[in-house]
Amino acid sequence: HLTGQPLNWQLTQAGGRLVEATHTAADYRLFVLPDAIPPKPGLIRDPDFPGEGIEIEVWSLPAPAFGTFVAAIPAPLGVGKITLADGRSVTGFLCESHALGGAQEITEYNGWRAYLRSKKYREKLPTSGV
């Protein structure tokens, strides 16, 4: 749902407003959700992980739209509390850990956009064959 990504319209159509771009606390890990269309990341918190934080966006939704938006989120994603690098806690997308078996970890990119720009991602894209 990041700005410029395929599902961002779901936030903007619900009256969402981008508040800020920031990072999670250091103990979060990021994965590519297997078989997700469009491709999606899965974020989990791992209290023992010594990372650098993951780039995220904080959005504000009107209260009446929040419930409808959350109800449409497909498993294994859900909504929970995410700790930001500055210690604040916000509501955001988290992933159920059971869905990460065999998932590619992309924490090293520190964010979904950086992963999408990477050579590793581009090599996985199908070629047209024309």
C-alpha positions, 0 to 999 in steps of 0.5 A: 500500500506504499505510495506508487504501489499497485494497492495504494489506491485502496488507502487514497480511495478510503480518504487516507492521507500520508503522514510520513515516511519513516522506519520501523525499530531495528527488530523487524524483518521483511519477506516476499509473500509467496504467490501474492498477486500483486507481489507483497511484503510480509513484515514481522517483529523478531525481538532478537534480530539486530537489524537496521529497521524497515522503510515504511509509510504512516498513513491516517485514515478517517475512523469510519473507513478504518474498519472497512479497510481492515476487513478487506485485508487478506490473510496472512496479513493483518493489522497490529502495532508497529514500533517505529525507530523513534519509539512511537507505536503505530497501527500497521500491516504485520504478517502471520509468521506461519506464512513465511515458511519458504518465503524469501527474506529481503530484510537486507534491502531495508524496505520493499521499494529498495527490493523492487529496484534490486537486480535480484527482483528484476531477474525474477520478472518474466520476459516477454519472449518477443 
